[in-house]
Amino acid sequence: MNLERFCEIPGLPKALAKAVTVLYCCTGLVVLIESLFFVFSGARAHSFAKSGLPPLIRPILGGAEIIAAILFLVPPTRTLGGRLLLVIFVLAALIHILHGQPDVGNLVIYGAAVYTVLAAYKS
């Protein structure tokens, strides 16, 4: 695939389109990698066990996040994947907050990045 064509976003200046493309790729890859660690890492499983949530929540939420991140990274399904990620981030933040873990800054940043990418590609 031609990198110049991949970075094109109609209606955006070239430099801004490249910046959004970098944000898009980085956000998708970081969310995918973090989701894989969340589901498959023994250390993360041990940490999650301390949360008091049912063990089944981790693979369900993490698996949904993996699927959504992959959809987000594939241009034809970017919008669907991005919307799913936003819903998952909100649910994850609510679960954290309701269990007395208000540290949801990463989820807010990921959500803002996904929203920015979706807005840029929609314009």
Number of C-alpha atoms within 10 A of each C-alpha: 5 6 8 10 8 12 17 18 18 12 11 14 10 14 11 14 21 18 12 22 19 14 16 22 14 14 21 26 16 13 20 21 13 15 22 16 15 22 18 14 13 11 11 13 16 10 11 16 13 8 13 8 12 9 12 8 11 19 17 12 17 21 16 15 26 24 15 26 25 18 21 29 20 13 13 10 13 22 22 15 25 24 18 18 27 21 15 19 21 15 14 16 20 15 15 15 13 10 12 10 12 12 11 16 10 11 19 15 13 18 21 13 20 24 17 15 24 20 11 18 19 11 9
